[in-house]
Amino acid sequence: MANSSLPQSTLDTFQPISASAVHVLARLAARRAVQEQLRSQGVRVSLVKPAEISVRARVYLQSHPELYREALERAQRMGMYEKRRRRRASRSGL
């Protein structure tokens, strides 16, 4: 039996982590890292265009894929679960 390895309560409470939440948290971490780099260089972050920070954050995220793993762990701690999608009524029954 496939379900005998986990207690029933564990099977009933499984909820997948939202992929969009993980992406948002990873982008935020990359953005913060870029802003910290700018500050350490003596640049006033408030004078840098947000679009430039976003571009730099995207490049930073590509070179630091571990941010996705950290974001996943953070999303799990925060309880950012996907909302269950409603099933659409079948049109063939009409």
N, C-alpha and C positions, 0 to 999 in steps of 0.2 A: 504494500500500500504506500503511495507516494506521500501522503500527508501524515504518516505516523512519526516522522522525524521531528516535527514541530508541534508544540502544544496548540490546541485549537484557538486559544486566546491570541497567540502570536499571529496566526493565520488571519484572524478576523480584523486585526488592527493594522495590517500592513498598508502603508500609504506611500506612493512614490514621491520623491522630492521633485519639485518643479524645476524643469530645466531652465526656464526663463529666470527664475530666482537665482540659480547658480551663475548664469551669465551676467546678471546685473551685479551680483556681489563680486564677481571676478573683475568686472570693469571698474567698479568703485575702488577696489583694492589697487588696481593698476593706476587709476587716476590719482589716488592719494600718494602712491609711490613717486609718480612723476612730479606732483606738486612739492613733495619733500625734497626731491633732487634739485628742483628749481630754487627752493629756499636755501638749500645748502650752497648753491652757487651765488647766493646773494641777490637773486631775482625776486622782485615783488610779484607774487602770484596774481594779485588782483590786477596787475597791468598786462598780463598775458591773456590773449584772446582765448575764450573757452574752446573754440574750434581747434586751436593749436594744441591745447592740453589734451583734447580728445584724440587727435592724431598721434601725439606722442604716447598716450596711454594705450592706444591700439597696438602700436609697435612694441611697447613694453610688454604687453600681454602676450604677444606672439613669441617673444623671447623668454618669457617666464610662464610656461604652461602649468607649473605647480600651483599657480594662483587659482586654477579651476578646482584642483583637489581641495585646497584650503577653503574655497567658497562652498564646495559641496559639504564639507564638514561643518562649516558655519551655518549653512541652511538647515542641516539636520538638527543642530543645537537649537536653532531658532524655531523649528517646527514649521518650516515653509513647505507645506505639502500641496500637491496638485489638487485642485477641486475636481470632484468627479463630474464627468460630462454626462449630460442627459442623453439618453438614446432617443433618436428620432423615431416617430411612428412610421411604420412601413407604408409606403404609398401603394404597394401592390394590394393591400387589403381594402382599398377604397373602391 
